[in-house]
């Protein structure tokens, strides 16, 4: 895929993208894993140059893709694992201007993202935003639920001021469209790596090493251990199963600030801690049932990873899970109540055939979400934004030239797809 931009000042050159993130690699989460994967795709497949502006920390969770530039930030009160960027100071603004981006991509509606949006308007380049988190849904977990309407209006104002917004699901996209925003709404789902996550990773020796009985199903949790992931509902559900005499085997994969709280309420669970790569894939595939009671996810990458691993899915009946799963066909989607989760889990604990059937159907469904296809959809949104901008700006009119890979005509500033 040859993706080049043509300008009078610089001639034909690789596309330059300035990406602004609230957390690009200092703490691992689903959003920044997706963004780093996108940047690697843009560099290796599209040939773009990507410069990333984000808060950084002294001990990054992983090596970043692209050119990472540190943005001034402070720790967020009560959530010291995350940082708040302090806008776009002059030295960063000059860095962006010297980079001469053809497109700005915003991934967080914070002070840095808002300042980058204003800079994009000054530079007269397309501004594309990707929606990763509906931050207002977190407020109830921190005693700030009364602020939800205000925060939601702030989010819609931010996204509405962009040229394009990429929502993780059609349901969230429809909610954005219902606001009659000026921005054009597109969908950017998430993908899963089937070479890493698959049922063949299951390891009976690993299960035995964790102390799990071989003839009893294991209920798995995967994610950052923070309250907004539904920890209270998860722990209460396990308590109901124990009271009913089912002696559930529970595996918790992940780490986070609420780990001590979670361990106290799940004294019989195995806490595997933070895992990645093949170790994560083995642990996850060695479970049997995936319980995800979170209602705050916009997509839920962990759901896809569990599906690709062949686990039977029990999830909150929320917009993001309905985008991936269908109740009774490839999952149990429940009202967000411990009693409902416990009822679904009891059925799957007692009925091995139902458990295996749902796991097989979830695996089958995960095949529709391959990263290459998903990331190419982002490239298509970039091309659409650049083409729209070029049509509105005669000095940067579109040109056609052959694609060096295929020989087919190509619009300058748009990818050959």
C-alpha positions as a Markdown table, in Angstrom:
| # | Residue | x | y | z |
|---|---|---|---|---|
| 1 | Unk | 0.0 | 0.0 | 0.0 |
| 2 | Unk | 1.6 | 3.3 | -1.2 |
| 3 | Unk | 0.3 | 6.3 | 0.7 |
| 4 | Unk | 1.9 | 9.6 | -0.2 |
| 5 | Unk | 0.8 | 13.2 | 0.0 |
| 6 | Unk | 1.6 | 15.8 | -2.6 |
| 7 | Unk | 2.2 | 19.5 | -1.6 |
| 8 | Unk | 3.7 | 22.4 | -3.5 |
| 9 | Unk | 6.2 | 23.0 | -0.8 |
| 10 | Unk | 7.6 | 19.6 | -0.2 |
| 11 | Unk | 6.7 | 17.6 | -3.3 |
| 12 | Unk | 5.5 | 14.0 | -3.0 |
| 13 | Unk | 6.5 | 12.6 | 0.4 |
| 14 | Unk | 5.2 | 10.0 | 2.9 |
| 15 | Unk | 2.1 | 11.0 | 4.9 |
| 16 | Unk | 2.8 | 12.7 | 8.2 |
| 17 | Unk | 0.5 | 12.1 | 11.1 |
| 18 | Unk | 0.6 | 13.8 | 14.5 |
| 19 | Unk | -1.1 | 11.6 | 17.1 |
| 20 | Unk | -2.1 | 13.0 | 20.5 |
| 21 | Unk | -2.8 | 10.5 | 23.3 |
| 22 | Unk | -3.5 | 10.7 | 27.0 |
| 23 | Unk | -1.7 | 7.5 | 27.6 |
| 24 | Unk | 0.4 | 6.0 | 24.8 |
| 25 | Unk | 2.6 | 3.6 | 26.8 |
| 26 | Unk | 3.2 | 4.6 | 30.4 |
| 27 | Unk | 0.4 | 2.3 | 31.6 |
| 28 | Unk | -0.9 | -0.6 | 29.6 |
| 29 | Unk | -4.6 | -0.6 | 28.6 |
| 30 | Unk | -6.7 | -1.6 | 25.7 |
| 31 | Unk | -6.7 | 1.8 | 24.1 |
| 32 | Unk | -3.0 | 2.3 | 23.9 |
| 33 | Unk | -2.4 | -1.2 | 22.7 |
| 34 | Unk | -4.7 | -0.4 | 19.8 |
| 35 | Unk | -3.0 | 2.9 | 19.1 |
| 36 | Unk | 0.5 | 1.4 | 19.1 |
| 37 | Unk | -0.7 | -1.3 | 16.7 |
| 38 | Unk | -2.2 | 1.3 | 14.5 |
| 39 | Unk | 1.0 | 3.3 | 14.4 |
| 40 | Unk | 3.1 | 0.2 | 13.5 |
| 41 | Unk | 0.5 | -0.5 | 10.7 |
| 42 | Unk | 0.8 | 3.0 | 9.4 |
| 43 | Unk | 4.6 | 2.9 | 9.4 |
| 44 | Unk | 5.1 | -0.6 | 8.0 |
| 45 | Unk | 2.2 | -1.0 | 5.7 |
| 46 | Unk | 1.3 | 2.5 | 4.6 |
| 47 | Unk | 4.8 | 4.1 | 4.8 |
| 48 | Unk | 3.6 | 7.0 | 6.9 |
| 49 | Unk | 5.6 | 9.0 | 9.4 |
| 50 | Unk | 3.9 | 9.2 | 12.8 |
| 51 | Unk | 4.9 | 11.5 | 15.7 |
| 52 | Unk | 3.1 | 10.9 | 18.9 |
| 53 | Unk | 2.6 | 13.4 | 21.7 |
| 54 | Unk | 1.6 | 12.0 | 25.1 |
| 55 | Unk | 2.4 | 12.1 | 28.8 |
| 56 | Unk | 5.2 | 9.6 | 29.7 |
| 57 | Unk | 6.3 | 8.0 | 32.9 |
| 58 | Unk | 9.6 | 6.8 | 34.4 |
| 59 | Unk | 8.8 | 3.1 | 33.9 |
| 60 | Unk | 6.9 | 2.7 | 30.6 |
| 61 | Unk | 4.8 | -0.4 | 30.2 |
| 62 | Unk | 6.2 | -1.2 | 26.8 |
| 63 | Unk | 8.3 | 0.2 | 24.0 |
| 64 | Unk | 6.3 | 2.7 | 21.9 |
| 65 | Unk | 5.7 | 2.6 | 18.2 |
| 66 | Unk | 6.5 | 5.7 | 16.2 |
| 67 | Unk | 8.3 | 8.8 | 17.4 |
| 68 | Unk | 7.1 | 9.5 | 21.0 |
| 69 | Unk | 7.4 | 13.1 | 22.3 |
| 70 | Unk | 6.8 | 13.6 | 26.0 |
| 71 | Unk | 4.0 | 16.1 | 27.0 |
| 72 | Unk | 4.1 | 17.7 | 30.4 |
| 73 | Unk | 1.7 | 16.1 | 32.8 |
| 74 | Unk | 0.7 | 15.5 | 36.4 |
| 75 | Unk | -0.6 | 12.4 | 38.2 |
| 76 | Unk | -4.4 | 12.2 | 38.5 |
| 77 | Unk | -5.6 | 12.5 | 42.1 |
| 78 | Unk | -6.8 | 9.1 | 43.5 |
| 79 | Unk | -5.6 | 7.4 | 40.3 |
| 80 | Unk | -1.9 | 7.8 | 40.4 |
| 81 | Unk | -1.4 | 5.2 | 37.7 |
| 82 | Unk | -2.8 | 7.7 | 35.1 |
| 83 | Unk | -1.5 | 11.1 | 34.2 |
| 84 | Unk | -3.2 | 14.3 | 33.0 |
| 85 | Unk | -1.5 | 16.2 | 30.2 |
| 86 | Unk | -1.2 | 19.9 | 30.8 |
| 87 | Unk | -2.1 | 21.2 | 27.4 |
| 88 | Unk | 0.2 | 22.1 | 24.5 |
| 89 | Unk | 3.1 | 24.4 | 25.6 |
| 90 | Unk | 4.9 | 26.5 | 23.1 |
| 91 | Unk | 7.8 | 24.1 | 22.7 |
| 92 | Unk | 5.5 | 21.3 | 21.8 |
| 93 | Unk | 3.5 | 23.5 | 19.5 |
| 94 | Unk | 6.7 | 24.5 | 17.7 |
| 95 | Unk | 7.6 | 20.8 | 17.4 |
| 96 | Unk | 4.3 | 20.0 | 15.8 |
| 97 | Unk | 4.6 | 22.9 | 13.4 |
| 98 | Unk | 8.1 | 21.8 | 12.4 |
| 99 | Unk | 6.9 | 18.3 | 11.8 |
| 100 | Unk | 4.3 | 19.7 | 9.3 |
| 101 | Unk | 1.6 | 17.0 | 9.8 |
| 102 | Unk | -0.8 | 16.4 | 7.0 |
| 103 | Unk | -3.4 | 15.1 | 9.5 |
| 104 | Unk | -3.9 | 15.2 | 13.2 |
| 105 | Unk | -5.3 | 12.3 | 15.1 |
| 106 | Unk | -6.8 | 12.9 | 18.6 |
| 107 | Unk | -7.4 | 9.9 | 21.0 |
| 108 | Unk | -8.4 | 11.7 | 24.2 |
| 109 | Unk | -10.6 | 14.7 | 24.9 |
| 110 | Unk | -8.2 | 16.2 | 27.5 |
| 111 | Unk | -6.3 | 19.5 | 27.6 |
| 112 | Unk | -3.7 | 18.2 | 25.2 |
| 113 | Unk | -6.3 | 17.0 | 22.7 |
| 114 | Unk | -8.3 | 20.2 | 22.9 |
| 115 | Unk | -5.1 | 22.3 | 22.3 |
| 116 | Unk | -4.1 | 20.0 | 19.4 |
| 117 | Unk | -7.6 | 20.5 | 17.9 |
| 118 | Unk | -7.2 | 24.2 | 17.9 |
| 119 | Unk | -3.7 | 23.9 | 16.4 |
| 120 | Unk | -5.1 | 21.7 | 13.7 |
| 121 | Unk | -7.6 | 24.4 | 12.8 |
| 122 | Unk | -4.7 | 26.9 | 12.6 |
| 123 | Unk | -2.6 | 24.6 | 10.4 |
| 124 | Unk | -5.7 | 23.9 | 8.2 |
| 125 | Unk | -5.2 | 20.1 | 8.3 |
| 126 | Unk | -7.9 | 17.5 | 8.9 |
| 127 | Unk | -8.5 | 16.5 | 12.5 |
| 128 | Unk | -9.7 | 12.9 | 13.1 |
| 129 | Unk | -10.6 | 11.7 | 16.6 |
| 130 | Unk | -10.9 | 8.1 | 17.8 |
| 131 | Unk | -13.3 | 7.5 | 20.8 |
| 132 | Unk | -11.8 | 5.0 | 23.2 |
| 133 | Unk | -13.5 | 5.8 | 26.5 |
| 134 | Unk | -16.8 | 7.4 | 27.7 |
| 135 | Unk | -15.2 | 8.9 | 30.8 |
| 136 | Unk | -18.6 | 10.0 | 32.2 |
| 137 | Unk | -19.4 | 6.3 | 32.8 |
| 138 | Unk | -16.5 | 6.1 | 35.3 |
| 139 | Unk | -17.9 | 8.8 | 37.6 |
| 140 | Unk | -20.3 | 6.7 | 39.6 |
| 141 | Unk | -17.4 | 4.5 | 40.8 |
| 142 | Unk | -15.8 | 7.6 | 42.3 |
| 143 | Unk | -18.8 | 9.3 | 43.9 |
| 144 | Unk | -19.1 | 11.8 | 41.1 |
| 145 | Unk | -22.2 | 10.5 | 39.3 |
| 146 | Unk | -24.0 | 13.9 | 39.4 |
| 147 | Unk | -21.4 | 15.3 | 37.0 |
| 148 | Unk | -22.2 | 12.8 | 34.3 |
| 149 | Unk | -24.5 | 15.1 | 32.2 |
| 150 | Unk | -21.9 | 17.8 | 32.2 |
| 151 | Unk | -19.0 | 15.5 | 31.2 |
| 152 | Unk | -21.1 | 13.9 | 28.5 |
| 153 | Unk | -21.9 | 17.3 | 27.0 |
| 154 | Unk | -18.2 | 18.2 | 27.1 |
| 155 | Unk | -17.4 | 15.0 | 25.3 |
| 156 | Unk | -19.9 | 15.6 | 22.5 |
| 157 | Unk | -18.7 | 19.2 | 22.1 |
| 158 | Unk | -15.1 | 18.0 | 21.7 |
| 159 | Unk | -15.9 | 15.3 | 19.2 |
| 160 | Unk | -18.3 | 17.5 | 17.3 |
| 161 | Unk | -15.5 | 20.0 | 16.7 |
| 162 | Unk | -13.4 | 17.4 | 14.8 |
| 163 | Unk | -13.7 | 16.6 | 11.1 |
| 164 | Unk | -14.2 | 12.9 | 11.6 |
| 165 | Unk | -14.9 | 10.8 | 14.7 |
| 166 | Unk | -14.2 | 7.0 | 14.8 |
| 167 | Unk | -16.5 | 5.3 | 17.2 |
| 168 | Unk | -15.7 | 1.7 | 18.4 |
| 169 | Unk | -19.2 | 0.4 | 17.7 |
| 170 | Unk | -22.2 | 1.3 | 15.6 |
| 171 | Unk | -24.2 | 1.8 | 18.8 |
| 172 | Unk | -21.9 | 4.6 | 20.0 |
| 173 | Unk | -21.7 | 5.9 | 16.5 |
| 174 | Unk | -25.5 | 6.2 | 16.4 |
| 175 | Unk | -25.4 | 8.0 | 19.7 |
| 176 | Unk | -22.9 | 10.5 | 18.3 |
| 177 | Unk | -25.1 | 11.0 | 15.1 |
| 178 | Unk | -28.1 | 11.6 | 17.3 |
| 179 | Unk | -26.4 | 14.7 | 18.6 |
| 180 | Unk | -26.4 | 16.2 | 15.1 |
| 181 | Unk | -22.7 | 16.9 | 15.3 |
| 182 | Unk | -20.8 | 18.6 | 12.5 |
| 183 | Unk | -18.2 | 15.8 | 12.5 |
| 184 | Unk | -18.6 | 12.8 | 10.2 |
| 185 | Unk | -18.9 | 9.6 | 12.2 |
| 186 | Unk | -17.3 | 6.4 | 11.1 |
| 187 | Unk | -16.6 | 3.1 | 12.9 |
| 188 | Unk | -13.2 | 1.8 | 14.1 |
| 189 | Unk | -13.7 | -1.5 | 15.8 |
| 190 | Unk | -10.8 | -3.5 | 17.4 |
| 191 | Unk | -9.1 | -6.7 | 16.3 |
| 192 | Unk | -7.5 | -9.8 | 17.8 |
| 193 | Unk | -4.4 | -11.7 | 16.9 |
| 194 | Unk | -5.5 | -15.3 | 16.1 |
| 195 | Unk | -1.9 | -16.5 | 16.0 |
| 196 | Unk | -1.5 | -15.5 | 19.7 |
| 197 | Unk | -5.0 | -16.1 | 21.1 |
| 198 | Unk | -6.5 | -19.5 | 20.2 |
| 199 | Unk | -7.8 | -22.6 | 22.0 |
| 200 | Unk | -4.6 | -24.5 | 21.3 |
| 201 | Unk | -2.8 | -22.4 | 23.9 |
| 202 | Unk | -4.7 | -24.3 | 26.6 |
| 203 | Unk | -2.3 | -26.1 | 28.9 |
| 204 | Unk | -3.5 | -28.6 | 31.5 |
| 205 | Unk | -0.1 | -28.6 | 33.2 |
| 206 | Unk | -0.4 | -24.8 | 33.7 |
| 207 | Unk | -3.8 | -25.3 | 35.2 |
| 208 | Unk | -2.5 | -28.0 | 37.6 |
| 209 | Unk | 0.4 | -25.7 | 38.5 |
| 210 | Unk | -2.1 | -23.1 | 39.6 |
| 211 | Unk | -3.9 | -25.6 | 41.8 |
| 212 | Unk | -7.0 | -25.9 | 39.6 |
| 213 | Unk | -8.8 | -29.2 | 39.7 |
| 214 | Unk | -8.9 | -30.7 | 36.2 |
| 215 | Unk | -12.6 | -31.7 | 36.3 |
| 216 | Unk | -14.0 | -28.3 | 37.3 |
| 217 | Unk | -14.3 | -25.3 | 35.0 |
| 218 | Unk | -12.3 | -22.1 | 35.7 |
| 219 | Unk | -13.9 | -18.7 | 35.6 |
| 220 | Unk | -11.5 | -16.1 | 34.3 |
| 221 | Unk | -11.2 | -12.3 | 34.7 |
| 222 | Unk | -8.8 | -10.3 | 32.5 |
| 223 | Unk | -8.1 | -6.6 | 32.7 |
| 224 | Unk | -6.8 | -3.7 | 34.8 |
| 225 | Unk | -7.9 | -4.2 | 38.3 |
| 226 | Unk | -9.8 | -1.0 | 38.8 |
| 227 | Unk | -13.3 | -0.5 | 40.2 |
| 228 | Unk | -14.9 | 0.6 | 36.9 |
| 229 | Unk | -14.2 | -2.8 | 35.5 |
| 230 | Unk | -17.1 | -4.2 | 37.5 |
| 231 | Unk | -15.0 | -5.7 | 40.3 |
| 232 | Unk | -17.7 | -5.4 | 42.9 |
| 233 | Unk | -20.2 | -7.3 | 40.8 |
| 234 | Unk | -17.6 | -9.9 | 39.9 |
| 235 | Unk | -16.8 | -10.5 | 43.6 |
| 236 | Unk | -20.4 | -10.6 | 44.7 |
| 237 | Unk | -21.2 | -13.1 | 41.9 |
| 238 | Unk | -18.5 | -15.4 | 43.0 |
| 239 | Unk | -19.8 | -15.1 | 46.6 |
| 240 | Unk | -23.3 | -16.2 | 45.4 |
| 241 | Unk | -21.8 | -19.2 | 43.7 |
| 242 | Unk | -19.9 | -20.2 | 46.8 |
| 243 | Unk | -23.0 | -19.8 | 49.0 |
| 244 | Unk | -24.9 | -22.1 | 46.5 |
| 245 | Unk | -22.2 | -24.8 | 47.0 |
| 246 | Unk | -20.6 | -24.6 | 43.6 |
| 247 | Unk | -17.0 | -24.0 | 44.9 |
| 248 | Unk | -16.0 | -21.9 | 41.8 |
| 249 | Unk | -12.4 | -21.9 | 40.6 |
| 250 | Unk | -11.5 | -18.3 | 39.8 |
| 251 | Unk | -8.5 | -17.0 | 37.8 |
| 252 | Unk | -7.7 | -13.3 | 37.8 |
| 253 | Unk | -5.3 | -12.0 | 35.2 |
| 254 | Unk | -4.1 | -8.4 | 35.5 |
| 255 | Unk | -3.0 | -5.9 | 38.0 |
| 256 | Unk | -4.0 | -2.4 | 39.1 |
| 257 | Unk | -4.6 | -0.1 | 42.1 |
| 258 | Unk | -7.7 | -2.1 | 43.4 |
| 259 | Unk | -5.9 | -5.5 | 43.5 |
| 260 | Unk | -5.7 | -5.6 | 47.3 |
| 261 | Unk | -9.4 | -4.8 | 47.5 |
| 262 | Unk | -10.1 | -7.6 | 45.0 |
| 263 | Unk | -7.9 | -10.2 | 46.6 |
| 264 | Unk | -9.5 | -9.5 | 50.0 |
| 265 | Unk | -13.0 | -10.3 | 48.5 |
| 266 | Unk | -11.7 | -13.3 | 46.5 |
| 267 | Unk | -9.5 | -15.1 | 49.0 |
| 268 | Unk | -9.8 | -18.4 | 47.1 |
| 269 | Unk | -9.0 | -17.0 | 43.6 |
| 270 | Unk | -5.7 | -17.4 | 41.8 |
| 271 | Unk | -4.2 | -14.0 | 41.0 |
| 272 | Unk | -1.8 | -14.5 | 38.1 |
| 273 | Unk | -0.8 | -10.8 | 38.0 |
| 274 | Unk | 0.1 | -8.9 | 34.8 |
| 275 | Unk | 0.8 | -11.2 | 31.9 |
| 276 | Unk | 1.5 | -10.5 | 28.2 |
| 277 | Unk | 2.3 | -12.3 | 25.0 |
| 278 | Unk | 2.3 | -16.1 | 25.1 |
| 279 | Unk | 2.1 | -16.2 | 28.9 |
| 280 | Unk | -1.2 | -14.3 | 28.7 |
| 281 | Unk | -2.5 | -16.4 | 25.9 |
| 282 | Unk | -1.8 | -19.6 | 27.7 |
| 283 | Unk | -3.4 | -18.4 | 31.0 |
| 284 | Unk | -6.5 | -17.2 | 29.2 |
| 285 | Unk | -7.0 | -20.2 | 27.0 |
| 286 | Unk | -6.6 | -22.4 | 30.2 |
| 287 | Unk | -9.8 | -21.0 | 31.6 |
| 288 | Unk | -13.3 | -22.2 | 30.6 |
| 289 | Unk | -15.7 | -19.3 | 31.3 |
| 290 | Unk | -15.0 | -15.6 | 30.9 |
| 291 | Unk | -17.0 | -13.3 | 33.2 |
| 292 | Unk | -16.9 | -9.7 | 32.3 |
| 293 | Unk | -19.4 | -7.6 | 34.3 |
| 294 | Unk | -18.0 | -4.2 | 33.2 |
| 295 | Unk | -20.5 | -1.7 | 31.8 |
| 296 | Unk | -18.0 | 1.1 | 31.1 |
| 297 | Unk | -16.2 | -0.4 | 28.0 |
| 298 | Unk | -16.6 | 1.2 | 24.7 |
| 299 | Unk | -15.5 | -1.9 | 22.9 |
| 300 | Unk | -13.8 | -4.5 | 25.2 |
| 301 | Unk | -10.6 | -5.9 | 23.7 |
| 302 | Unk | -10.5 | -8.5 | 26.4 |
| 303 | Unk | -13.8 | -9.9 | 25.2 |
| 304 | Unk | -12.3 | -10.6 | 21.8 |
| 305 | Unk | -9.2 | -12.2 | 23.3 |
| 306 | Unk | -11.4 | -14.5 | 25.4 |
| 307 | Unk | -13.6 | -15.3 | 22.4 |
| 308 | Unk | -10.6 | -16.2 | 20.3 |
| 309 | Unk | -9.3 | -18.4 | 23.1 |
| 310 | Unk | -12.6 | -20.4 | 22.9 |
| 311 | Unk | -14.0 | -19.5 | 26.3 |
| 312 | Unk | -17.7 | -19.4 | 27.1 |
| 313 | Unk | -18.7 | -15.8 | 27.5 |
| 314 | Unk | -20.8 | -14.3 | 30.3 |
| 315 | Unk | -21.0 | -10.5 | 30.0 |
| 316 | Unk | -23.0 | -7.5 | 31.0 |
| 317 | Unk | -25.8 | -6.8 | 28.5 |
| 318 | Unk | -24.2 | -3.5 | 27.3 |
| 319 | Unk | -23.9 | -1.8 | 23.9 |
| 320 | Unk | -20.3 | -2.9 | 23.4 |
| 321 | Unk | -21.0 | -6.6 | 24.2 |
| 322 | Unk | -24.1 | -6.6 | 21.9 |
| 323 | Unk | -21.9 | -5.4 | 19.1 |
| 324 | Unk | -19.8 | -8.6 | 19.5 |
| 325 | Unk | -22.1 | -11.2 | 20.9 |
| 326 | Unk | -25.7 | -12.5 | 20.8 |
| 327 | Unk | -27.4 | -13.9 | 23.9 |
| 328 | Unk | -28.1 | -17.6 | 23.7 |
| 329 | Unk | -26.1 | -18.0 | 20.5 |
| 330 | Unk | -22.5 | -17.3 | 21.4 |
| 331 | Unk | -22.8 | -15.8 | 24.9 |
| 332 | Unk | -24.8 | -15.2 | 28.0 |
| 333 | Unk | -25.6 | -11.5 | 28.2 |
| 334 | Unk | -27.0 | -10.6 | 31.6 |
| 335 | Unk | -28.6 | -7.7 | 33.4 |
| 336 | Unk | -25.9 | -6.0 | 35.5 |
| 337 | Unk | -26.9 | -7.9 | 38.7 |
| 338 | Unk | -24.9 | -10.5 | 40.6 |
| 339 | Unk | -27.9 | -12.8 | 40.7 |
| 340 | Unk | -28.1 | -12.7 | 36.9 |
| 341 | Unk | -24.4 | -13.5 | 36.4 |
| 342 | Unk | -24.6 | -16.2 | 39.0 |
| 343 | Unk | -27.5 | -17.9 | 37.3 |
| 344 | Unk | -25.7 | -17.9 | 33.9 |
| 345 | Unk | -22.5 | -19.2 | 35.5 |
| 346 | Unk | -24.4 | -21.9 | 37.3 |
| 347 | Unk | -25.8 | -23.2 | 34.1 |
| 348 | Unk | -22.4 | -23.3 | 32.4 |
| 349 | Unk | -20.7 | -24.9 | 35.4 |
| 350 | Unk | -23.2 | -27.7 | 35.5 |
| 351 | Unk | -23.7 | -28.2 | 31.7 |
| 352 | Unk | -20.4 | -28.9 | 30.0 |
| 353 | Unk | -21.9 | -29.3 | 26.6 |
| 354 | Unk | -23.6 | -25.8 | 26.7 |
| 355 | Unk | -20.3 | -24.4 | 27.9 |
| 356 | Unk | -18.4 | -25.9 | 25.0 |
| 357 | Unk | -21.0 | -24.9 | 22.5 |
| 358 | Unk | -20.9 | -21.2 | 23.5 |
| 359 | Unk | -17.1 | -21.3 | 23.5 |
| 360 | Unk | -17.0 | -22.7 | 20.0 |
| 361 | Unk | -19.5 | -20.1 | 18.7 |
| 362 | Unk | -17.6 | -17.2 | 20.4 |
| 363 | Unk | -14.4 | -18.5 | 18.7 |
| 364 | Unk | -16.2 | -18.5 | 15.4 |
| 365 | Unk | -17.5 | -15.0 | 15.9 |
| 366 | Unk | -14.0 | -13.7 | 16.7 |
| 367 | Unk | -12.8 | -14.6 | 13.2 |
| 368 | Unk | -14.6 | -11.5 | 11.9 |
| 369 | Unk | -12.2 | -9.2 | 13.7 |
| 370 | Unk | -8.7 | -9.4 | 12.2 |
| 371 | Unk | -6.3 | -6.5 | 12.9 |
| 372 | Unk | -5.2 | -6.0 | 9.3 |
| 373 | Unk | -8.8 | -5.4 | 8.1 |
| 374 | Unk | -9.6 | -3.3 | 11.1 |
| 375 | Unk | -6.6 | -1.0 | 10.7 |
| 376 | Unk | -7.1 | -0.6 | 7.0 |
| 377 | Unk | -10.5 | 0.9 | 7.9 |
| 378 | Unk | -8.7 | 3.7 | 9.8 |
| 379 | Unk | -6.5 | 4.3 | 6.7 |
| 380 | Unk | -9.7 | 4.7 | 4.7 |
| 381 | Unk | -11.0 | 7.3 | 7.1 |
| 382 | Unk | -7.7 | 9.2 | 6.8 |
| 383 | Unk | -7.9 | 9.0 | 3.0 |
| 384 | Unk | -11.5 | 10.3 | 3.1 |
| 385 | Unk | -10.5 | 13.2 | 5.4 |
| 386 | Unk | -7.5 | 14.1 | 3.3 |
| 387 | Unk | -9.6 | 13.9 | 0.1 |
| 388 | Unk | -12.3 | 16.1 | 1.5 |
| 389 | Unk | -9.7 | 18.7 | 2.7 |
| 390 | Unk | -8.0 | 18.6 | -0.7 |
| 391 | Unk | -11.2 | 19.2 | -2.6 |
| 392 | Unk | -11.9 | 22.2 | -0.3 |
| 393 | Unk | -8.3 | 23.6 | -0.8 |
| 394 | Unk | -7.3 | 24.2 | -4.5 |
| 395 | Unk | -3.6 | 24.6 | -3.8 |
| 396 | Unk | -3.5 | 20.9 | -2.6 |
| 397 | Unk | -5.6 | 19.5 | -5.4 |
| 398 | Unk | -5.6 | 15.8 | -5.8 |
| 399 | Unk | -3.3 | 14.2 | -8.4 |
| 400 | Unk | -3.2 | 10.7 | -9.8 |
| 401 | Unk | -0.1 | 8.7 | -10.1 |
| 402 | Unk | 0.6 | 4.9 | -10.5 |
| 403 | Unk | 0.9 | 2.8 | -7.4 |
| 404 | Unk | 4.4 | 1.4 | -7.4 |
| 405 | Unk | 3.2 | -1.9 | -6.0 |
| 406 | Unk | 0.3 | -2.5 | -8.4 |
| 407 | Unk | 0.6 | -0.1 | -11.3 |
| 408 | Unk | -2.9 | 1.1 | -10.7 |
| 409 | Unk | -3.8 | 4.8 | -10.7 |
| 410 | Unk | -3.7 | 6.3 | -7.2 |
| 411 | Unk | -5.0 | 9.5 | -5.8 |
| 412 | Unk | -2.2 | 11.5 | -4.1 |
| 413 | Unk | -3.1 | 11.7 | -0.4 |
| 414 | Unk | -5.3 | 8.6 | -0.5 |
| 415 | Unk | -4.3 | 5.0 | -0.1 |
| 416 | Unk | -4.4 | 2.3 | -2.7 |
| 417 | Unk | -6.9 | -0.1 | -1.2 |
